[in-house]
């Protein structure tokens, strides 16, 4: 027994010694640079920084002695993986590495990998071997061959040695200035060299980097407008940073009419320096001393537009040398169009067929149902748009899979009016029939359906919303979608969730249950293949936030609210009964007539706050008579104590 204990203690001692940090393995005072664990089996952990085939570099810190090469690991890993490896410490031409890997475990993934910023003259040392490093604002001092060259930031030279499989193909010449070079520090026979991961680790310049766009793109001439210019640096979000932007516009704009916003900036918006210089016929806007990571939005009010205007945008890393971005935004004069209101296009002689059927029309509006949702096939494009009067479906078989019709895009479109399975649509023949005026997000507020209002020809194509709808059915499969029914007052509306919305597996679908109240927004659509095309109306959901389940927050105050009160059931109104209490309370809600006779039981021993709908029906299903009724709410708390509230509800009607 004693021998077993000695063996176990020996094993535990061996494990504790050989489960090491990278520092333990790398740190050495030997002149040769050899690891003190040379030839031993060790276990170390770290985050993968770069992979070159069988060569995996990892580190557990950015400090000296904390990086190492793992040769030929037994499991595939990726940059950003946190791994634990067991292998033998070896010295390969002076470079410490772990080889003969017997096990590798991936502990986590997608960890951020940041390089250590250093000067070129200080890194050719054993302590930086295996580390992920970066050198900023360097100059190419010499080129040895197609794989080896040298950089210098003024403190001394550093050798850059490219991997055969990951070459730097960006053309370089002696004297070129490079914003940064990054890579892992390698060693071969006493020669220290930085190993970049191809072009992604060498950024030659940010001058003129990025793209810019202006909205609106088309404007009526001789008019004052508001203009928004978006500038996207489009550089490495961690390391390559535009620091300066200059924009010139051919218009006189007061400085107080210029507003600048940045999605994110490394130094924060407080450090954003904006200078506006105005002359009689132009304005220059300069943005300085901030590391710009994402889109800069520049708003200009009272921009006086007279003719086609080109806005010139310059970007760079140095305020003394800026270059034009490759594509300049232009605001153009609006072509002459004879534009019809969509409501006019939707008007009919017979109640369902547009009186413009088979005619070419031009409309202007905002996309409310984007093509990414309403383009179900690879051979066509479909979406919905509306103006201030109405909405309509748009379709084209000549422009397949065009996903550029995004939510909020403002467009002018010409096409032929057709009727397809009861729905009026405008069919365009080519993308040249579409003019994008504005692709920033314009908001369209949905029309809130009144109580008991349904979906029909009058609101077909429009964005509508049901408030406090009562779910009647669970979602069921119907073709390429799922349908469920919602009661809006006295009307029952079919709600359709198409497969193209991507909501089939969304958790919200499991919460759509009969009796639950919901606010639901969507396009008033139709699919009816038989005359007279007056059926098949559906509310077409677009996104998850189109469906908002109504969940009442708990309230320590027991209360009851009824609205509207009086209520006119025969004019389509319903009564909304709101009960507040704690989640541990249980409620029963009953309605009695003035004689104390039970008329309807709306809830029985249900927990927590709730909102209930009474449509005026009794137990027998008949509509109650005009008169006074009483809503009784009984509460039982967690301790079994009972309490009740009674409030009158008046059923009335309009006087003739």
C-alpha positions in Angstrom: 0.0 0.0 0.0 2.9 2.3 0.9 4.4 1.8 -2.6 1.1 2.9 -4.3 1.0 6.1 -2.2 4.6 6.9 -3.2 3.8 6.4 -6.9 0.7 8.6 -6.7 2.7 11.4 -4.9 5.4 11.1 -7.6 2.8 11.4 -10.3 1.2 14.4 -8.7 4.6 16.1 -8.2 5.4 15.4 -11.9 2.1 16.9 -13.1 2.5 20.0 -10.9 6.0 20.6 -12.2 5.2 20.1 -15.9 1.9 22.1 -16.0 3.7 25.4 -16.7 3.2 28.9 -18.1 4.8 29.9 -21.4 7.1 32.1 -19.4 8.4 29.1 -17.4 9.3 27.3 -20.6 10.8 30.4 -22.5 12.6 32.3 -19.8 16.3 31.5 -19.8 19.6 32.9 -18.7 21.6 30.5 -20.8 23.9 32.2 -23.4 22.6 29.6 -25.9 19.0 30.8 -25.4 18.0 27.2 -24.7 14.9 26.6 -22.5 15.6 25.2 -19.0 12.9 22.5 -19.9 14.7 21.4 -23.1 13.9 17.8 -23.9 11.2 17.6 -21.2 7.4 17.0 -21.7 5.4 20.0 -20.6 1.8 21.2 -20.6 1.2 24.9 -21.4 -1.9 27.1 -22.3 -2.3 30.2 -24.4 -4.2 32.0 -27.2 -3.4 31.2 -30.8 -2.1 34.4 -32.6 -1.0 33.1 -36.0 -1.0 29.8 -37.9 1.4 29.0 -40.8 0.4 25.4 -41.8 1.9 23.2 -39.1 3.4 26.1 -37.2 1.0 27.4 -34.5 2.1 30.5 -32.5 0.5 31.1 -29.2 0.9 33.4 -26.1 -0.6 33.9 -22.7 0.4 37.5 -22.3 2.0 40.4 -24.4 4.9 40.6 -22.0 8.4 39.3 -22.9 9.0 35.5 -22.7 5.2 34.8 -23.1 5.1 33.6 -26.7 6.0 30.2 -28.2 5.8 28.0 -31.3 3.9 24.8 -31.3 4.9 22.5 -34.1 2.4 20.0 -35.6 -0.4 20.0 -33.0 -2.6 17.0 -33.0 -5.9 19.0 -33.4 -6.9 21.7 -35.9 -7.2 25.1 -34.3 -7.8 28.7 -35.4 -6.5 32.2 -34.5 -8.3 33.3 -31.3 -8.6 29.8 -29.9 -7.5 29.3 -26.3 -5.6 26.0 -26.3 -3.8 23.7 -23.9 -1.1 21.5 -25.4 1.2 18.8 -24.1 4.5 18.1 -25.9 8.2 18.1 -25.8 10.3 21.2 -25.5 12.9 21.4 -28.4 15.4 23.9 -29.8 15.2 24.2 -33.6 18.2 26.3 -34.9 18.0 28.4 -31.7 14.2 28.7 -31.6 12.3 27.2 -28.6 9.3 25.2 -29.7 7.0 22.5 -28.5 7.0 19.4 -30.8 5.8 15.8 -30.7 2.4 17.1 -29.4 0.5 14.3 -27.7 -2.6 16.2 -26.9 -4.3 19.6 -27.6 -7.5 20.9 -26.1 -9.4 23.9 -27.3 -10.7 25.7 -24.2 -12.6 28.6 -26.0 -12.7 30.4 -29.3 -13.0 33.9 -30.7 -10.7 35.4 -28.1 -9.4 38.9 -29.0 -5.8 38.8 -30.2 -3.8 42.1 -29.7 -0.2 42.6 -30.7 2.5 44.2 -28.5 3.5 47.6 -29.9 7.3 48.0 -30.0 10.2 49.8 -31.7 12.1 48.1 -34.5 15.5 48.6 -32.8 14.6 46.8 -29.5 13.1 43.5 -30.5 15.9 41.4 -31.9 16.2 39.6 -28.6 15.4 36.1 -27.2 12.7 37.5 -24.9 10.4 38.5 -27.8 10.6 35.1 -29.6 7.2 33.7 -30.4 5.3 36.9 -29.5 2.8 38.7 -31.7 4.2 42.2 -32.3 3.4 45.4 -34.3 5.5 48.2 -35.6 3.9 51.5 -36.6 5.0 54.2 -39.1 8.0 52.4 -40.5 10.1 52.8 -43.6 11.3 50.0 -46.0 15.1 50.4 -45.5 16.2 47.6 -47.8 15.0 44.6 -49.9 17.1 41.5 -49.8 15.0 39.2 -52.0 11.4 38.4 -52.8 11.0 37.0 -49.2 13.2 39.1 -47.0 13.3 42.8 -46.5 14.0 45.3 -43.7 12.1 48.0 -41.9 13.1 50.8 -39.6 11.2 53.3 -37.5 14.3 55.3 -36.7 15.4 53.2 -33.8 17.1 50.4 -35.8 16.5 47.8 -38.5 14.2 44.7 -38.2 14.2 41.8 -40.6 10.9 40.8 -42.2 10.8 37.2 -43.5 7.7 36.0 -45.4 6.3 32.5 -45.2 6.2 30.8 -48.6 2.4 30.1 -48.2 1.5 33.6 -47.0 3.6 36.1 -49.1 3.2 39.8 -49.0 2.1 40.7 -52.6 1.7 44.4 -52.0 4.4 46.1 -54.1 7.1 47.6 -51.9 10.1 49.7 -52.7 13.0 51.1 -50.6 11.9 54.3 -48.9 8.2 53.4 -48.8 6.4 54.4 -45.6 4.2 51.7 -44.1 1.5 52.5 -41.5 2.2 49.2 -39.7 3.8 45.8 -40.0 2.8 43.1 -37.6 3.6 39.4 -37.2 5.2 36.8 -34.9 8.8 37.0 -33.9 10.8 34.1 -35.3 14.4 33.0 -34.8 16.7 31.0 -37.1 20.3 30.3 -36.0 20.5 33.5 -34.0 18.8 35.7 -36.6 15.6 37.3 -35.3 13.0 38.0 -38.0 9.3 39.1 -38.0 7.0 36.8 -39.8 3.8 38.5 -41.2 0.6 36.8 -42.2 0.7 38.0 -45.8 -1.0 41.3 -46.9 -3.3 41.4 -43.8 -0.3 42.1 -41.6 1.2 44.9 -43.8 -0.8 48.2 -44.2 1.0 50.5 -46.6 -1.3 53.5 -46.4 -4.7 54.8 -45.3 -4.6 57.9 -47.4 -7.7 57.9 -49.6 -9.0 54.8 -47.9 -12.7 54.0 -47.7 -15.9 55.0 -49.4 -18.4 57.8 -49.2 -22.0 58.3 -50.1 -24.4 61.2 -50.0 -28.2 61.2 -49.5 -30.4 62.3 -51.0 -28.8 61.4 -54.4 -31.4 63.3 -56.5 -32.9 66.7 -55.7 -35.1 69.3 -57.4 -32.9 72.2 -58.5 -32.8 75.6 -56.8 -33.9 74.3 -53.4 -32.7 74.1 -49.8 -32.2 70.6 -48.6 -30.7 68.6 -45.8 -27.8 66.3 -46.9 -26.2 63.4 -45.0 -22.8 62.2 -46.1 -21.6 58.8 -44.7 -17.9 58.1 -44.8 -16.7 54.5 -44.2 -13.0 54.1 -43.6 -13.2 50.4 -44.4 -9.9 49.5 -42.7 -8.9 46.9 -40.1 -11.1 47.7 -37.1 -8.3 46.9 -34.6 -5.1 48.2 -36.1 -5.5 50.3 -39.3 -7.1 53.6 -38.3 -8.1 56.6 -40.4 -7.2 59.7 -38.2 -8.2 62.6 -40.5 -11.1 63.4 -42.9 -11.6 66.4 -45.0 -14.7 67.1 -47.0 -15.5 69.9 -49.4 -18.9 70.8 -50.7 -19.9 73.3 -53.4 -22.3 75.2 -51.2 -22.2 77.9 -48.5 -23.3 76.2 -45.2 -23.3 77.9 -41.8 -21.0 76.1 -39.3 -24.0 75.8 -36.9 -25.8 73.8 -39.6 -23.2 71.1 -39.6 -23.5 68.1 -37.3 -21.0 65.2 -37.1 -21.6 61.7 -35.6 -19.4 58.7 -35.3 -20.5 55.1 -34.7 -17.4 54.4 -32.8 -14.0 56.1 -32.2 -11.0 54.7 -30.4 -10.4 57.9 -28.5 -14.1 58.7 -28.0 -16.3 61.4 -29.4 -15.2 63.9 -26.7 -11.9 64.1 -28.6 -13.5 64.6 -32.0 -12.2 67.9 -33.5 -14.4 69.3 -36.2 -13.5 72.5 -38.1 -15.9 74.1 -40.6 -14.6 76.7 -43.0 -17.1 78.5 -45.2 -16.6 80.8 -48.2 -19.1 82.4 -50.5 -19.5 79.3 -52.6 -18.0 76.3 -50.8 -17.6 74.7 -47.3 -14.7 72.7 -46.0 -15.3 70.3 -43.1 -12.2 68.8 -41.3 -12.3 66.0 -38.7 -9.0 65.6 -36.9 -7.3 63.9 -34.0 -9.5 60.9 -33.6 -9.0 57.2 -34.5 -12.0 56.5 -36.7 -13.2 52.9 -36.6 -16.6 53.0 -38.2 -18.9 55.2 -40.2 -18.7 59.0 -39.8 -22.1 60.7 -40.5 -22.0 64.3 -41.5 -25.3 66.2 -41.6 -25.6 69.5 -43.4 -28.8 71.6 -43.0 -29.8 74.3 -45.4 -27.7 73.0 -48.3 -28.7 75.1 -51.3 -28.7 72.8 -54.4 -28.5 74.4 -57.9 -27.0 71.8 -60.2 -25.1 68.4 -60.1 -22.8 68.7 -57.1 -19.8 66.5 -56.5 -18.7 66.2 -52.8 -15.0 65.6 -52.4 -13.9 63.4 -49.5 -10.2 63.0 -48.4 -8.9 60.6 -45.8 -5.5 59.9 -44.3 -3.4 59.1 -41.3 -1.6 62.5 -41.5 -3.3 65.9 -41.8 -0.6 67.1 -44.1 -1.1 64.4 -46.7 -4.7 63.4 -47.5 -6.0 61.6 -50.7 -9.4 61.5 -52.4 -11.4 58.4 -51.7 -11.8 56.2 -54.8 -15.5 57.0 -55.5 -16.9 60.5 -54.8 -20.6 61.1 -53.9 -22.6 63.1 -56.3 -26.0 64.9 -55.8 -27.8 65.1 -59.1 -30.8 67.1 -60.4 -34.0 65.1 -60.3 -35.2 64.0 -63.7 -38.7 65.1 -64.7 -41.3 62.4 -63.8 -45.1 62.3 -63.9 -45.6 60.6 -60.5 -48.9 59.1 -59.4 -49.9 58.7 -55.8 -50.0 55.0 -54.9 -53.5 55.4 -53.6 -54.5 56.4 -57.2 -52.8 53.3 -58.6 -54.7 51.2 -56.1 -58.1 52.7 -57.0 -60.6 50.5 -58.8 -63.8 50.5 -60.8 -65.0 47.1 -59.6 -63.6 47.0 -56.0 -60.5 44.8 -56.6 -58.9 45.5 -60.0 -56.7 48.6 -60.4 -58.1 51.0 -63.0 -54.5 51.3 -64.3 -54.2 47.6 -65.0 -51.7 47.0 -67.9 -50.7 50.6 -68.0 -47.2 52.1 -67.2 -47.1 54.2 -64.1 -44.4 56.0 -62.1 -44.5 56.1 -58.4 -42.3 57.4 -55.6 -42.1 55.9 -52.1 -40.2 54.2 -49.3 -39.5 50.5 -49.1 -41.5 49.0 -46.2 -41.2 45.3 -47.1 -37.5 44.7 -48.1 -36.5 42.4 -51.0 -34.5 40.2 -48.7 -37.8 39.1 -47.1 -40.1 39.1 -50.1 -37.8 37.6 -52.8 -38.5 33.9 -52.3 -36.9 32.6 -55.6 -33.7 32.9 -57.6 -35.5 34.1 -60.7 -37.3 37.2 -59.4 -37.3 40.2 -57.1 -40.2 41.3 -55.0 -40.7 44.0 -52.3 -43.4 46.4 -50.9 -43.3 50.2 -50.9 -45.6 53.0 -50.0 -46.0 56.8 -50.0 -48.1 59.0 -47.8 -51.3 57.7 -49.5 -51.0 53.9 -49.8 -48.7 51.0 -50.4 -48.2 48.5 -53.3 -46.3 45.3 -54.2 -43.4 45.5 -56.6 -42.2 42.6 -58.7 -39.7 41.8 -61.5 -38.8 38.6 -63.3 -36.1 40.5 -65.2 -34.1 41.5 -62.1 -33.5 38.3 -60.2 -32.4 38.2 -56.5 -31.8 41.9 -56.1 -31.5 42.5 -52.4 -30.7 46.2 -52.7 -34.3 47.2 -51.9 -33.6 47.6 -48.2 -35.9 48.8 -45.5 -36.2 52.6 -45.6 -34.8 53.1 -49.1 -36.6 55.9 -51.0 -37.0 55.2 -54.7 -38.8 56.3 -57.9 -40.0 53.3 -60.0 -41.7 52.9 -63.4 -43.6 49.7 -64.3 -46.7 48.1 -65.6 -49.7 47.6 -63.2 -50.8 44.0 -63.0 -53.1 41.9 -60.8 -51.7 38.7 -59.4 -53.9 36.4 -57.3 -55.9 39.4 -56.1 -53.0 41.7 -55.2 -52.2 44.8 -57.2 -48.5 45.0 -58.2 -46.3 47.1 -60.3 -43.9 45.1 -62.5 -40.7 46.8 -63.6 -38.8 45.5 -66.6 -35.2 46.5 -65.7 -33.2 47.9 -62.9 -32.9 51.0 -65.0 -36.5 51.6 -64.3 -35.6 52.3 -60.7 -34.0 55.4 -59.3 -32.6 55.3 -55.8 -33.1 58.7 -54.2 -32.0 57.9 -50.7 -30.7 54.8 -49.1 -30.5 56.0 -45.5 -33.2 54.6 -43.4 -36.5 56.5 -43.8 -39.1 55.5 -41.2 -42.6 54.7 -42.1 -45.1 54.5 -39.2 -47.7 51.8 -39.6 -51.3 52.7 -39.8 -52.9 51.4 -36.6 -56.1 49.5 -37.4 -59.1 50.8 -35.5 -61.0 48.4 -33.3 -62.6 45.6 -35.4 -61.1 47.0 -38.6 -59.8 44.2 -40.8 -57.6 44.0 -43.9 -59.1 44.6 -47.3 -58.7 46.3 -50.6 -58.6 49.8 -49.1 -55.4 49.1 -47.1 -53.8 46.4 -49.4 -50.1 47.0 -49.7 -49.8 49.3 -46.7 -47.9 48.9 -43.5 -50.5 48.3 -40.7 -50.5 47.4 -37.1 -52.9 45.5 -34.8 -52.8 46.7 -31.2 -54.0 44.5 -28.3 -54.9 41.7 -30.7 -55.9 38.4 -29.2 -54.2 35.3 -30.5 -56.9 32.7 -31.5 -54.7 29.9 -33.0 -51.2 28.5 -32.8 -49.1 28.8 -36.0 -49.8 26.1 -38.6 -47.9 25.2 -41.8 -49.3 26.8 -44.9 -47.2 26.4 -48.0 -43.9 28.2 -47.5 -45.1 29.9 -44.4 -46.9 29.6 -41.1 -50.3 31.2 -40.4 -52.1 32.1 -37.2 -55.1 34.1 -36.4 -55.5 37.3 -34.4 -58.7 38.9 -33.3 -58.8 42.7 -33.6 -62.0 43.6 -31.8 -64.8 41.8 -33.8 -62.5 41.1 -36.8 -60.4 38.0 -37.3 -57.1 38.6 -39.2 -54.8 35.9 -40.7 -51.2 36.6 -39.8 -48.5 35.0 -42.1 -44.9 34.4 -41.2 -43.0 33.4 -44.4 -40.1 31.0 -44.3 -38.0 33.8 -45.9 -38.3 35.9 -42.6 -36.0 33.4 -40.9 -38.4 33.3 -37.9 -39.3 29.6 -38.0 -36.8 28.8 -35.4 -37.2 32.0 -33.4 -38.3 31.5 -29.8 -41.1 34.0 -30.3 -42.9 31.4 -32.4 -43.3 29.1 -29.4 -44.9 31.9 -27.4 -47.7 32.5 -29.9 -50.5 30.7 -28.0 -54.3 31.2 -28.0 -55.5 33.8 -25.5 -52.2 35.8 -25.5 -52.4 39.4 -26.4 -50.1 40.8 -29.1 -49.2 43.9 -31.0 -48.4 42.8 -34.5 -47.2 44.9 -37.5 -46.9 43.9 -41.1 -47.8 44.4 -44.8 -51.5 44.1 -45.7 -51.2 41.5 -48.4 -53.4 39.1 -50.3 -53.3 35.7 -52.0 -56.6 34.8 -53.7 -56.5 32.8 -56.9 -60.3 33.0 -57.6 -62.6 35.8 -58.6 -63.9 38.1 -57.3 -60.5 38.3 -55.4 -62.0 39.7 -52.2 -60.6 37.0 -49.9 -57.2 35.8 -48.8 -56.1 39.0 -47.1 -53.2 38.4 -44.7 -50.9 40.5 -42.5 -47.4 39.7 -43.7 -44.9 39.8 -40.8 -41.3 41.0 -41.8 -39.1 40.9 -38.7 -39.1 39.6 -35.1 -39.9 43.0 -33.7 -43.1 43.1 -35.8 -44.6 40.8 -33.1 -44.6 42.2 -29.6 -46.3 39.9 -27.1 -48.0 42.0 -24.4 -46.6 41.0 -21.0 -47.9 43.0 -18.0 -45.3 43.9 -15.4 -46.0 43.0 -11.9 -47.2 45.6 -9.5 -47.4 45.5 -5.8 -50.6 47.6 -6.0 -53.7 45.5 -6.8 -55.7 47.4 -9.4 -58.3 47.1 -12.1 -58.8 49.3 -15.2 -61.4 49.1 -17.9 -61.4 50.9 -21.2 -63.2 52.1 -23.1 -66.0 52.5 -20.6 -68.7 52.9 -21.7 -68.1 50.4 -24.5 -70.2 50.0 -27.8 -69.9 46.4 -28.8 -72.4 46.8 -31.7 -70.0 49.4 -33.2 -67.0 47.1 -33.2 -65.5 48.1 -29.9 -64.2 45.6 -27.3 -63.5 46.1 -23.6 -59.9 45.9 -22.4 -59.6 44.8 -18.8 -56.3 45.4 -17.2 -55.5 43.7 -13.9 -52.3 44.5 -12.0 -50.7 42.6 -9.1 -47.7 40.5 -8.1 -46.5 37.5 -10.1 -47.2 35.3 -7.0 -50.8 36.5 -6.9 -53.6 34.5 -8.7 -56.6 36.2 -10.2 -60.1 35.2 -11.3 -62.0 37.7 -13.5 -65.8 37.4 -13.9 -68.5 39.6 -15.4 -72.0 39.8 -13.8 -75.1 41.6 -14.8 -76.8 44.1 -12.6 -78.8 41.3 -10.9 -75.8 39.4 -9.9 -76.1 36.7 -12.6 -72.8 35.4 -14.0 -72.4 36.5 -17.7 -68.9 35.5 -18.5 -65.8 34.1 -16.9 -62.7 35.7 -18.4 -59.9 34.2 -16.2 -59.8 31.5 -13.6 -57.0 31.4 -11.0 -54.3 32.9 -13.4 -51.0 34.1 -12.0 -49.7 37.7 -12.3 -50.8 40.9 -14.0 -52.8 40.5 -17.2 -54.8 42.2 -19.9 -58.0 40.6 -21.0 -60.4 41.3 -23.9 -64.1 41.1 -23.6 -66.0 41.2 -26.9 -69.4 41.5 -25.3 -70.4 37.8 -25.6 -72.0 35.8 -22.8 -71.6 32.2 -22.0 -74.1 31.3 -24.7 -72.1 33.2 -27.3 -74.8 35.9 -27.7 -74.1 39.6 -27.5 -75.1 41.1 -24.2 -77.8 43.8 -24.1 -77.2 47.4 -23.5 -77.0 48.2 -19.8 -74.8 48.1 -16.7 -72.6 45.2 -15.8 -70.0 44.5 -13.1 -66.4 43.3 -13.5 -65.3 41.4 -10.5 -61.6 40.5 -9.9 -60.7 38.1 -7.1 -57.1 37.9 -5.9 -55.5 35.2 -3.8 -51.9 36.0 -2.6 -49.1 33.5 -1.8 -50.3 33.3 1.8 -53.8 32.5 0.9 -55.3 35.9 1.7 -58.2 37.0 -0.5 -59.1 40.4 -1.8 -61.5 41.6 -4.6 -62.2 44.6 -6.7 -65.5 45.4 -8.4 -66.0 48.0 -11.1 -69.0 48.8 -13.3 -68.8 48.6 -17.1 -71.5 50.2 -19.2 -72.6 48.7 -22.5 -74.0 51.5 -24.7 -74.7 52.4 -28.3 -74.8 55.5 -30.5 -77.9 57.5 -30.4 -79.7 57.6 -33.8 
